Amino acid sequence: MLPTFGLTGMDAATETALKSAFAEASMRLGGKWPLVSEQDASHVVVDMDSMYGPMSWLRLHGAGKVVIGLTSAPRAQTDFRLGKPFSAESVAELLQQIAPSDGAPHGVTPAPAPEHQLPEEIAKPVNEEAAAPDQRPSAAVSATLETPAAPPARPVEAPSAAPPAPSATAPVVEAPAAPPRPTPEVPQERTLIDWLAPGQLSGRVRLERAGTSVLLDLDQHQYFGPATLKPLAPHVEAVLKAGDFTPVDAATWNSESTMHGQAQPLARLLWFCALQAGKGKLMPGFDPGAQYRLLKWPQTEREFPKHFRIATAMMKGPATLDEVSTACGVPVPEVADFVNANLATGYAEPYREPEPEPEPQKSGGLFGRLRGR
């Protein structure tokens, strides 16, 4: 099965240009790679150079998606990398890297030819009258689960030479158990960090919790609220619905934002969301035994004085959570929360050992021998 692709975490101009390059690259390769929504895609392209990029990568990585980092940096912590500036040629190279030209993705064995199939691999005939011609397979499976099919009739066996004596009580033939009904999916509980992901909210909205109001300007990537972060803990930890975000008109926005004072970057609120999300453990998809490093000095908050010590220890080089905890004297759960916050905002990344560089070939000839003296 070929992978499907989606886009997220980028501005409208970049998304439009990438869709155009993707369509051209797909046509060159036979048009076999569909571009779908982020939710339905198995591979998602994320603009790692944007403000939302690291947070999108963190969320998608935890959801089990294959992430393709769109970046001008020479390397990325994502599964694949698409360099900037991109073109239809570079996108085509990426598609061929992910899925070979024979149509089978890396690591997937092609299906055997019909003459090589085992008897148990040959598909059984299906009663086509049980479903409408335009009905999708998933709907047919659903109908089968809702109304179990009657058990097939048992073949009549020829009597043996010496049939057994009839018993006084006829044997009871138990009907096969009906297949279990599928368990309905429980809607995922969404907190503020999920709602701040690209494409979820737009414009100017208000979120109020525990008597504290915060104004979010999603288009300008800023918010108005308390000067400190801890009063926003109820906003960050609560399970939120779309109705919890109230649109604010221009006049109300001007009056209320003035009361809150200076606008603050939305990245600061995202940092606090990720800090609270793990509850002392790394986000799903990240190895607690791996090494992590800071790419640059993060913005530390006065409310969290231990973060200065954690950052000082991590700036010395890649280290595990236990090693950082020992170096700075801060418990491992607090170190994990700090790493989560900086992973989400792009200040930290998992460390991977660089591949060894090939040894330079020794030059021969007269000049090489003279230099070797």
C-alpha contacts under 8 A as a table, 3 or more apart, distances in Angstrom:
res1	aa1	res2	aa2	distance
1	M	103	G	7.93
1	M	104	A	6.84
1	M	105	P	7.46
2	L	32	K	7.72
2	L	33	W	7.00
2	L	99	A	7.13
2	L	103	G	6.64
2	L	104	A	6.63
2	L	105	P	6.41
3	P	33	W	6.99
3	P	41	A	7.68
3	P	42	S	5.98
3	P	43	H	6.76
3	P	99	A	7.51
3	P	105	P	7.42
4	T	33	W	6.26
4	T	34	P	5.52
4	T	35	L	6.24
4	T	36	V	6.71
4	T	40	D	7.71
4	T	41	A	4.94
4	T	42	S	5.32
4	T	43	H	6.03
5	F	33	W	7.39
5	F	34	P	6.41
5	F	35	L	4.93
5	F	36	V	5.94
5	F	37	S	7.78
5	F	38	E	7.62
5	F	41	A	4.96
5	F	42	S	6.20
5	F	43	H	4.80
5	F	44	V	5.54
5	F	45	V	7.44
6	G	35	L	5.71
6	G	36	V	5.31
6	G	37	S	5.37
6	G	38	E	4.75
6	G	40	D	7.81
6	G	41	A	5.31
6	G	42	S	7.79
6	G	43	H	6.36
6	G	44	V	4.60
6	G	45	V	6.17
7	L	10	M	7.84
7	L	15	E	7.18
7	L	37	S	7.37
7	L	38	E	6.18
7	L	44	V	5.47
7	L	45	V	4.81
7	L	46	V	6.30
8	T	38	E	6.83
8	T	44	V	7.05
8	T	45	V	6.31
8	T	46	V	5.33
8	T	47	D	7.24
8	T	56	S	7.48
8	T	198	P	6.75
9	G	46	V	5.35
9	G	47	D	5.53
9	G	48	M	7.73
9	G	50	S	7.01
9	G	52	Y	5.35
9	G	53	G	5.14
9	G	56	S	6.19
9	G	197	A	7.81
9	G	198	P	5.65
10	M	14	T	6.32
10	M	15	E	6.25
10	M	46	V	6.85
10	M	47	D	5.27
10	M	50	S	6.43
10	M	52	Y	7.50
10	M	53	G	7.31
10	M	198	P	7.98
11	D	14	T	5.52
11	D	15	E	6.21
12	A	15	E	5.08
12	A	16	T	6.11
13	A	16	T	5.24
13	A	17	A	6.26
14	T	17	A	5.21
14	T	18	L	6.03
15	E	18	L	5.12
15	E	19	K	6.07
16	T	19	K	5.21
16	T	20	S	6.34
17	A	20	S	5.19
17	A	21	A	6.27
18	L	21	A	5.02
18	L	22	F	5.89
18	L	86	F	7.81
19	K	22	F	4.99
19	K	23	A	6.06
20	S	23	A	5.20
20	S	24	E	6.31
21	A	24	E	5.22
21	A	25	A	6.09
21	A	87	S	5.86
21	A	88	A	4.44
21	A	91	V	6.85
22	F	25	A	5.08
22	F	26	S	5.98
22	F	88	A	6.33
22	F	91	V	6.20
22	F	92	A	7.64
23	A	26	S	5.13
23	A	27	M	6.20
23	A	31	G	7.90
24	E	27	M	5.19
24	E	28	R	6.33
24	E	88	A	5.97
25	A	28	R	5.16
25	A	29	L	6.43
25	A	88	A	5.00
25	A	89	E	6.61
25	A	91	V	6.11
25	A	92	A	4.81
26	S	29	L	5.13
26	S	30	G	6.21
26	S	31	G	4.53
26	S	32	K	6.53
26	S	33	W	6.04
26	S	92	A	6.94
27	M	30	G	5.08
27	M	31	G	4.39
27	M	32	K	7.90
28	R	31	G	7.03
28	R	92	A	7.80
29	L	32	K	7.11
29	L	92	A	7.40
29	L	101	S	7.87
31	G	34	P	7.57
35	L	41	A	7.79
36	V	40	D	6.32
36	V	41	A	5.92
37	S	40	D	5.44
37	S	41	A	6.09
38	E	41	A	5.22
38	E	44	V	6.50
41	A	44	V	6.38
41	A	65	K	7.94
42	S	65	K	5.66
42	S	66	V	6.23
43	H	65	K	6.03
43	H	66	V	4.65
43	H	67	V	5.79
43	H	68	I	6.96
44	V	65	K	7.02
44	V	66	V	6.34
44	V	67	V	5.11
44	V	68	I	5.91
45	V	67	V	6.03
45	V	68	I	4.54
45	V	69	G	5.95
45	V	70	L	6.52
46	V	53	G	5.89
46	V	56	S	6.98
46	V	57	W	6.75
46	V	67	V	6.92
46	V	68	I	6.09
46	V	69	G	5.22
46	V	70	L	5.74
47	D	50	S	5.73
47	D	52	Y	7.92
47	D	53	G	5.19
47	D	69	G	6.11
47	D	70	L	4.63
47	D	71	T	6.26
48	M	51	M	7.81
48	M	52	Y	7.68
48	M	53	G	4.22
48	M	54	P	5.85
48	M	57	W	7.78
48	M	69	G	5.77
48	M	70	L	5.75
48	M	71	T	5.56
49	D	53	G	6.29
49	D	70	L	7.45
49	D	71	T	5.71
49	D	72	S	7.46
50	S	53	G	5.12
50	S	54	P	7.92
51	M	54	P	7.20
51	M	267	A	7.16
51	M	345	T	7.45
52	Y	55	M	5.48
52	Y	56	S	6.03
52	Y	197	A	7.13
52	Y	198	P	6.94
52	Y	345	T	7.82
53	G	56	S	5.15
53	G	57	W	6.14
53	G	346	G	7.89
54	P	57	W	5.04
54	P	58	L	6.16
54	P	343	L	6.80
54	P	344	A	5.20
54	P	345	T	5.51
54	P	346	G	5.02
55	M	58	L	5.05
55	M	59	R	6.22
55	M	197	A	7.56
55	M	343	L	7.50
55	M	344	A	4.29
55	M	345	T	6.04
55	M	346	G	7.60
56	S	59	R	5.14
56	S	60	L	6.04
56	S	197	A	6.69
56	S	198	P	7.81
56	S	344	A	7.86
57	W	60	L	5.22
57	W	61	H	5.79
57	W	67	V	6.71
57	W	78	T	7.52
57	W	344	A	7.89
58	L	61	H	5.23
58	L	62	G	6.23
58	L	343	L	7.12
58	L	344	A	5.98
59	R	62	G	5.29
59	R	63	A	6.36
60	L	63	A	4.93
60	L	64	G	6.44
60	L	65	K	5.38
60	L	66	V	7.66
60	L	67	V	7.01
61	H	64	G	5.33
61	H	65	K	5.59
61	H	66	V	6.98
61	H	67	V	6.83
61	H	284	P	7.97
61	H	285	G	6.25
62	G	65	K	7.56
62	G	283	M	6.97
62	G	284	P	4.86
62	G	285	G	4.81
62	G	286	F	7.83
63	A	284	P	7.93
63	A	285	G	7.93
64	G	285	G	7.59
66	V	79	D	6.26
67	V	78	T	5.62
67	V	79	D	5.50
67	V	80	F	6.57
68	I	78	T	5.92
68	I	79	D	5.96
68	I	80	F	4.57
68	I	81	R	5.36
68	I	82	L	6.73
69	G	76	A	6.44
69	G	77	Q	7.83
69	G	78	T	5.54
69	G	79	D	7.56
69	G	80	F	6.14
69	G	81	R	4.70
69	G	82	L	5.93
70	L	81	R	6.07
70	L	82	L	4.76
70	L	83	G	5.82
70	L	84	K	6.75
71	T	74	P	7.91
71	T	76	A	7.51
71	T	81	R	7.29
71	T	82	L	6.51
71	T	83	G	5.31
71	T	84	K	5.58
72	S	83	G	5.51
72	S	84	K	4.65
72	S	85	P	7.20
73	A	76	A	6.98
73	A	83	G	7.47
74	P	83	G	7.70
75	R	81	R	7.18
76	A	80	F	7.82
76	A	81	R	6.42
77	Q	349	E	6.82
77	Q	350	P	7.17
78	T	81	R	6.76
82	L	86	F	7.12
82	L	90	S	7.44
82	L	91	V	7.32
82	L	94	L	7.07
83	G	86	F	5.92
83	G	90	S	7.93
86	F	90	S	5.99
86	F	91	V	7.04
87	S	90	S	5.25
87	S	91	V	6.22
88	A	91	V	5.09
88	A	92	A	6.04
89	E	92	A	5.06
89	E	93	E	6.26
90	S	93	E	5.03
90	S	94	L	6.25
91	V	94	L	4.98
91	V	95	L	6.26
92	A	95	L	5.08
92	A	96	Q	6.25
93	E	96	Q	5.17
93	E	97	Q	6.10
94	L	97	Q	4.96
94	L	98	I	6.27
95	L	98	I	5.20
95	L	99	A	5.89
95	L	100	P	7.79
96	Q	99	A	5.09
96	Q	100	P	5.00
96	Q	101	S	6.22
97	Q	100	P	6.36
98	I	105	P	6.40
98	I	106	H	6.69
99	A	103	G	6.43
99	A	104	A	6.10
99	A	105	P	4.16
99	A	106	H	6.12
100	P	103	G	5.85
100	P	104	A	6.09
100	P	105	P	5.98
100	P	106	H	6.97
101	S	104	A	7.55
104	A	108	V	6.08
104	A	109	T	7.15
104	A	110	P	6.28
105	P	108	V	5.63
112	P	116	H	5.94
112	P	117	Q	6.11
113	A	116	H	5.29
113	A	117	Q	6.48
114	P	117	Q	5.31
114	P	122	I	7.97
117	Q	121	E	5.90
117	Q	122	I	6.63
118	L	121	E	5.21
118	L	122	I	6.80
119	P	122	I	5.56
120	E	123	A	7.90
127	N	130	A	5.90
128	E	131	A	5.97
128	E	132	A	7.69
128	E	133	P	7.69
129	E	132	A	7.03
131	A	135	Q	6.39
131	A	140	A	6.39
132	A	135	Q	5.20
135	Q	139	A	6.46
135	Q	140	A	6.88
136	R	139	A	5.37
136	R	140	A	6.48
137	P	140	A	4.99
137	P	141	V	6.22
138	S	141	V	5.13
138	S	142	S	6.22
139	A	142	S	4.93
139	A	143	A	6.16
140	A	143	A	5.07
140	A	144	T	6.25
141	V	144	T	5.05
141	V	145	L	6.28
142	S	145	L	5.13
142	S	146	E	6.26
143	A	146	E	5.10
143	A	147	T	6.20
144	T	147	T	5.32
144	T	148	P	5.64
144	T	149	A	6.86
145	L	148	P	5.95
145	L	179	P	6.56
145	L	180	P	7.31
145	L	181	R	5.96
145	L	182	P	7.58
146	E	181	R	6.97
148	P	178	A	5.99
148	P	179	P	6.93
151	P	175	A	7.41
151	P	176	P	7.02
159	P	163	P	6.59
160	S	163	P	5.58
167	S	170	A	6.56
189	E	239	V	6.00
189	E	240	L	7.69
190	R	193	I	7.85
190	R	194	D	5.71
190	R	195	W	7.04
190	R	239	V	5.51
190	R	240	L	5.88
190	R	241	K	7.37
191	T	194	D	5.51
191	T	195	W	6.63
191	T	236	V	6.49
191	T	237	E	6.39
191	T	238	A	5.97
191	T	239	V	4.86
191	T	240	L	5.52
192	L	195	W	5.06
192	L	196	L	6.17
192	L	235	H	6.93
192	L	236	V	5.33
192	L	237	E	7.40
192	L	238	A	7.55
192	L	239	V	7.68
192	L	240	L	6.86
192	L	273	C	7.06
193	I	196	L	5.23
193	I	197	A	6.73
193	I	236	V	7.26
193	I	270	L	6.55
193	I	273	C	5.68
193	I	274	A	7.15
194	D	197	A	5.48
195	W	200	Q	5.56
195	W	201	L	6.61
196	L	200	Q	6.52
196	L	201	L	6.72
196	L	270	L	7.77
197	A	200	Q	5.97
197	A	201	L	7.88
198	P	201	L	7.38
199	G	202	S	7.42
201	L	218	L	6.77
202	S	217	D	7.59
202	S	218	L	5.16
202	S	219	D	6.15
203	G	217	D	5.87
203	G	218	L	5.45
203	G	219	D	5.62
203	G	247	P	7.74
204	R	215	L	7.13
204	R	216	L	5.66
204	R	217	D	4.54
204	R	218	L	6.36
204	R	219	D	7.67
204	R	247	P	5.95
204	R	248	V	5.81
204	R	249	D	7.85
204	R	253	W	7.99
205	V	215	L	5.93
205	V	216	L	5.35
205	V	217	D	6.71
205	V	245	F	5.66
205	V	246	T	5.12
205	V	247	P	4.32
205	V	248	V	5.37
206	R	213	S	6.87
206	R	214	V	5.85
206	R	215	L	4.62
206	R	216	L	6.15
206	R	245	F	5.51
206	R	246	T	5.03
206	R	247	P	6.36
206	R	248	V	6.58
207	L	213	S	5.82
207	L	214	V	5.43
207	L	215	L	6.49
207	L	216	L	7.67
207	L	235	H	7.51
207	L	244	D	6.32
207	L	245	F	5.23
207	L	246	T	6.69
208	E	211	G	6.59
208	E	212	T	5.60
208	E	213	S	4.26
208	E	214	V	6.29
208	E	235	H	7.29
208	E	244	D	7.78
209	R	212	T	5.44
209	R	213	S	6.54
209	R	234	P	6.12
209	R	235	H	5.74
210	A	234	P	6.71
212	T	231	P	7.57
212	T	232	L	7.60
213	S	225	G	6.70
214	V	223	Y	7.06
214	V	224	F	5.78
214	V	225	G	4.64
214	V	226	P	7.59
215	L	223	Y	5.46
215	L	224	F	5.00
215	L	225	G	6.42
215	L	257	S	7.25
216	L	222	Q	6.45
216	L	223	Y	4.51
216	L	224	F	6.64
217	D	220	Q	5.60
217	D	221	H	5.95
217	D	222	Q	5.39
217	D	223	Y	5.66
218	L	221	H	5.01
218	L	222	Q	6.70
221	H	265	P	6.27
221	H	266	L	5.14
221	H	267	A	7.69
222	Q	263	A	6.27
222	Q	264	Q	5.46
222	Q	265	P	4.43
222	Q	266	L	4.40
222	Q	267	A	7.88
223	Y	263	A	5.79
223	Y	264	Q	5.38
223	Y	265	P	6.38
223	Y	266	L	5.83
224	F	257	S	6.01
224	F	260	H	5.81
224	F	261	G	7.26
224	F	262	Q	7.09
224	F	263	A	5.25
224	F	264	Q	6.22
225	G	260	H	5.54
226	P	229	L	6.96
226	P	231	P	7.09
226	P	232	L	7.71
226	P	260	H	6.82
228	T	231	P	6.77
228	T	303	E	7.51
229	L	232	L	5.51
229	L	233	A	7.28
229	L	269	L	7.77
229	L	272	F	7.09
229	L	303	E	7.77
230	K	233	A	5.40
230	K	303	E	7.70
231	P	234	P	7.30
232	L	235	H	5.26
232	L	236	V	6.37
233	A	236	V	5.05
233	A	237	E	6.04
233	A	276	Q	7.93
234	P	237	E	5.38
234	P	238	A	5.86
235	H	238	A	5.70
236	V	272	F	7.90
236	V	273	C	5.66
236	V	276	Q	7.43
237	E	273	C	7.98
237	E	276	Q	7.31
237	E	277	A	7.56
240	L	244	D	6.29
241	K	244	D	5.49
241	K	245	F	7.71
242	A	245	F	5.89
243	G	246	T	6.75
248	V	252	T	6.35
248	V	253	W	5.99
249	D	252	T	5.54
249	D	253	W	6.02
250	A	253	W	5.04
250	A	254	N	6.19
251	A	254	N	5.31
251	A	255	S	6.49
252	T	255	S	5.29
252	T	256	E	6.03
253	W	256	E	5.32
253	W	257	S	5.69
254	N	257	S	5.46
254	N	258	T	6.20
255	S	258	T	5.43
255	S	259	M	6.72
256	E	259	M	5.18
256	E	260	H	6.70
257	S	260	H	5.19
257	S	261	G	6.55
257	S	263	A	7.96
258	T	261	G	5.27
258	T	262	Q	7.75
264	Q	268	R	7.39
265	P	268	R	5.68
265	P	269	L	7.40
266	L	269	L	5.22
266	L	270	L	6.35
267	A	270	L	4.91
267	A	271	W	6.07
267	A	345	T	6.91
268	R	271	W	5.05
268	R	272	F	6.44
269	L	272	F	5.10
269	L	273	C	6.22
270	L	273	C	4.98
270	L	274	A	6.30
270	L	341	A	7.89
270	L	344	A	7.50
270	L	345	T	7.27
271	W	274	A	5.35
271	W	275	L	6.15
271	W	341	A	4.91
271	W	342	N	6.88
271	W	344	A	6.74
271	W	345	T	6.22
272	F	275	L	4.88
272	F	276	Q	6.37
272	F	341	A	6.70
273	C	276	Q	5.42
273	C	277	A	6.10
273	C	341	A	7.51
274	A	277	A	4.97
274	A	278	G	7.10
274	A	337	D	7.52
274	A	340	N	5.78
274	A	341	A	4.61
274	A	344	A	6.42
275	L	278	G	6.89
275	L	337	D	4.97
275	L	338	F	6.05
275	L	340	N	5.98
275	L	341	A	4.63
276	Q	279	K	5.98
276	Q	337	D	6.87
277	A	283	M	7.70
277	A	337	D	7.86
278	G	281	K	4.98
278	G	282	L	5.74
278	G	283	M	5.64
278	G	336	A	7.74
278	G	337	D	6.20
278	G	340	N	7.16
279	K	333	P	7.56
279	K	337	D	6.94
280	G	332	V	7.59
280	G	333	P	3.89
280	G	334	E	5.96
280	G	335	V	7.83
280	G	336	A	5.74
280	G	337	D	5.54
281	K	288	P	7.94
281	K	333	P	6.04
281	K	336	A	5.52
281	K	337	D	6.69
282	L	286	F	6.25
282	L	287	D	7.60
282	L	288	P	6.48
282	L	336	A	5.46
282	L	337	D	6.91
282	L	339	V	7.60
282	L	340	N	6.16
283	M	286	F	6.04
283	M	340	N	6.52
286	F	290	A	7.99
287	D	290	A	5.31
288	P	320	T	7.53
288	P	321	L	6.90
289	G	320	T	6.08
289	G	321	L	7.15
290	A	319	A	7.80
290	A	320	T	5.62
290	A	321	L	7.89
290	A	350	P	7.14
290	A	351	Y	7.56
291	Q	318	P	5.55
291	Q	319	A	4.57
291	Q	320	T	4.26
291	Q	321	L	7.31
291	Q	350	P	6.02
291	Q	351	Y	5.41
291	Q	352	R	7.85
292	Y	314	M	7.83
292	Y	318	P	5.21
292	Y	319	A	5.53
292	Y	320	T	6.15
292	Y	321	L	7.76
292	Y	339	V	7.88
292	Y	348	A	6.97
292	Y	349	E	5.81
292	Y	350	P	4.46
292	Y	351	Y	5.13
293	R	314	M	5.83
293	R	315	M	6.90
293	R	317	G	6.16
293	R	318	P	4.56
293	R	319	A	6.67
293	R	348	A	5.58
293	R	349	E	5.85
293	R	350	P	6.50
293	R	351	Y	6.27
294	L	297	W	6.95
294	L	311	A	7.60
294	L	314	M	6.08
294	L	315	M	5.83
294	L	317	G	7.88
294	L	318	P	7.85
294	L	342	N	7.92
294	L	347	Y	5.75
294	L	348	A	4.31
294	L	349	E	6.71
295	L	315	M	7.96
295	L	347	Y	5.43
295	L	348	A	5.53
295	L	349	E	7.33
296	K	315	M	7.74
296	K	347	Y	5.97
296	K	348	A	7.75
297	W	311	A	7.17
297	W	315	M	7.48
297	W	347	Y	7.46
298	P	311	A	7.49
298	P	342	N	7.52
298	P	347	Y	6.36
300	T	304	F	7.45
300	T	305	P	7.97
300	T	307	H	6.43
300	T	308	F	6.48
301	E	304	F	5.54
301	E	305	P	7.03
301	E	307	H	7.72
302	R	305	P	5.62
304	F	307	H	5.75
305	P	308	F	6.00
305	P	309	R	7.73
306	K	309	R	5.37
306	K	310	I	6.45
306	K	330	V	7.04
307	H	310	I	4.94
307	H	311	A	6.02
307	H	338	F	7.05
308	F	311	A	5.21
308	F	312	T	6.16
309	R	312	T	5.11
309	R	313	A	6.34
309	R	328	C	5.65
309	R	330	V	7.99
310	I	313	A	5.26
310	I	314	M	6.24
310	I	324	V	6.87
310	I	325	S	7.65
310	I	328	C	5.89
310	I	330	V	7.27
310	I	335	V	6.81
310	I	338	F	7.88
311	A	314	M	5.09
311	A	315	M	6.05
312	T	315	M	5.38
312	T	316	K	6.98
312	T	328	C	7.98
313	A	316	K	5.68
313	A	317	G	7.85
313	A	324	V	6.09
313	A	327	A	6.21
313	A	328	C	6.08
314	M	317	G	5.83
314	M	318	P	6.66
314	M	319	A	6.89
314	M	324	V	6.54
315	M	318	P	7.87
318	P	351	Y	6.34
319	A	323	E	5.79
319	A	324	V	6.19
320	T	323	E	5.11
320	T	324	V	6.23
321	L	324	V	5.16
321	L	325	S	6.07
321	L	332	V	6.17
321	L	335	V	6.44
321	L	336	A	6.73
322	D	325	S	5.02
322	D	326	T	6.17
322	D	332	V	6.25
323	E	326	T	5.17
323	E	327	A	6.15
324	V	327	A	5.07
324	V	328	C	6.18
324	V	335	V	7.36
325	S	328	C	5.50
325	S	329	G	5.42
325	S	330	V	5.07
325	S	331	P	5.74
325	S	332	V	5.51
325	S	335	V	6.61
326	T	329	G	5.35
326	T	330	V	7.29
330	V	334	E	6.78
330	V	335	V	6.82
331	P	334	E	5.65
331	P	335	V	6.53
332	V	335	V	4.95
332	V	336	A	6.13
333	P	336	A	5.05
333	P	337	D	6.34
334	E	337	D	5.11
334	E	338	F	6.25
335	V	338	F	5.10
335	V	339	V	6.21
336	A	339	V	5.10
336	A	340	N	6.16
337	D	340	N	5.08
337	D	341	A	6.33
338	F	341	A	5.24
338	F	342	N	6.44
339	V	342	N	5.23
339	V	343	L	5.99
339	V	348	A	6.89
340	N	343	L	5.12
340	N	344	A	6.25
341	A	344	A	5.34
341	A	345	T	6.52
342	N	345	T	5.09
342	N	346	G	5.92
342	N	347	Y	4.85
342	N	348	A	5.11
343	L	346	G	5.26
343	L	347	Y	6.08
343	L	348	A	4.82
343	L	349	E	5.87
344	A	347	Y	7.83
345	T	348	A	7.80
346	G	349	E	7.24
362	K	368	G	7.82
363	S	368	G	5.40
364	G	367	F	7.33
364	G	368	G	4.91
364	G	369	R	6.72
365	G	368	G	5.36
365	G	369	R	6.38
366	L	369	R	5.26
366	L	370	L	6.23
367	F	370	L	5.00
367	F	371	R	6.16
368	G	371	R	5.17
368	G	372	G	6.22
369	R	372	G	5.03
369	R	373	R	6.61
370	L	373	R	5.48
